[in-house]
Amino acid sequence: MMVKNICRFVILMFLANTAMAQDILMIRSSQTFPETMTILQNSIQDHKYVVSRVQRVDIGLTKAGYKTDRYRIVFFGKHDELKKLTDKYPELVPYLPMKIAIFAEKDETILSVLNPSNFTKIINNPELNIIYQRWANDIRSILDDVASAE
């Protein structure tokens, strides 16, 4: 029940102001939350992105009556690329930088992210579609790094 409510919250957060997306990427890690967070941030950096901020969500969820161990949103991107894109396509501003939700549940850590390929529903053009696909490939690779960490 708790996972369902948290997942609903994550989905709503990522999809604000858009129609419901069909493609949310999610993995479970058997690593502890701190280990998974470290692996995630290292993989983001290894993929040449910058972690711009880590936001705590668990405090707000606890105040709203949800029970969760640890819950964070990791914001990341490439500053110059995001600046150019949001200057040219201001419709992308609410969706950038990219975000990965990471939360602990019992002895597992769960990561969830909106697949950037879904951004074609916001702006669909060849230039951006190539970028969306690169982001999606990078995110899959980041999640693979986390999932395969022992």
N, C-alpha and C positions, 0 to 999 in steps of 0.2 A: 504494500500500500504506500509506504513511504517513498519507494523508488518511483512509483507511478506519479505521485504528486510532484516530486522533484523534476522528473522528466518533463512533465507538463509545463512546469515553470520555465525550464530551460528552453523548450520549444517556443513558448510564447515570447520569451525575452528575445530570442534570435529572429523571430518572425514579425516583430512589431511593424505595423504599417504595410505588410505584404500579405498576399494569400498564403495559405498553408503550404509549405514546401514538402516535397515527398522524399527528400534525400538528406537525412541527418546521419552523419558518420559517428559511430559510437564503438568504443572498445572497453573491455574490462581488463584491469591489470591485477595480478596477484601481489604486486609490490605494495608496500605501505604508502600512505599518502605522501609523506615527505620524500621518500625515494622516487615515487612516480613524478612528483612535482619537479624534482631535480632533473630527472631524465627528460621530461617534457621540455623544460627550459633549455637544457643543453642541446636537444635535438632541434628546437626552433633556431637557436643560434648557429648550429651546424648547417642548417639550410639557408643561412645568410639573411635571416630575419632578425629583428630586434624586438625583445619583449619590452613593450612600452609601459605596461602597468599590470599589476596583479591586484584584483579587487576581491575583497572578502564579501561573500554573499551569505554565509552561515548566520551572521548576526541578525540580518533582516529576516531570514527564514525562521529563526528561533523566536523572534518577536512576533511573527505571524502565526506561531503555534506549531511549526514543523519541527521535527526532531532530525537533526543531521549532525554528523561528526565534524567534518571539515568540508568547506565548499568555497571554491575560488573561480573567478573568471580571469583567464590569462589573455591579455590583449597583445597582439603582435603584428608586425608588418615591416615594410621597407619605407622609411620616411619619405624619401624623394619620390618614389613611385606613387605612394598614396597621395602626396601633395599634388603631383601632376594630374592624377586621375580625378581627384575630388575638385580640383580647379576646373577641369574640362567637363566633368560629369557630376555636378553637385548632388544629383539624386542618390549617389553612392555614399554620401556622408554618413547616414545612419548605420551603415553596415560595415564601415571601416573605422579603425583597424579591425582585422579579423579577430575572432574570439574563440577560445576553447574553454568550455566548462569542465572543471575537474572537481570531483567530490568523492569523499570516502563513504563507504557503506560496509559496516562490519569489517571483514578482513580483505576487502577488495577496494580498488580505486577505479572510478568510472570516468571516462572522458567522452565528451559529446561536442560536436561542432556541426554547424550548417555547412553543407557542401557548397563551395563557391560557384560551382556550376549552376546552381539555382539563381545566381545573380542575372542570368540571361532573362529571367522574368521581369527584371527591373529595366535593364538596358541590354538589348540584344543587337550587337554589331560585331563584325569580324575581328576588329582590333581588340575589343574587350573580351570576346569569347576565347581568344588565345590566352589572355591573361588569366581569366577565370579557370581555364583548364590547367594552366601551370600551377596556380594556387591550389587547386583540388589535388593535383598530383603531389605537390609538396606536403599538403596536409595528410594525405594517405601515407606518405613516407614517414612523416613525423609520428603518426599514430602507430605505424608498423614498428618504428624504433622503440616506442614505449611498450607495445605489446610483446615484443621479442626480448626485452630486457629481463635478465634473470637476477 
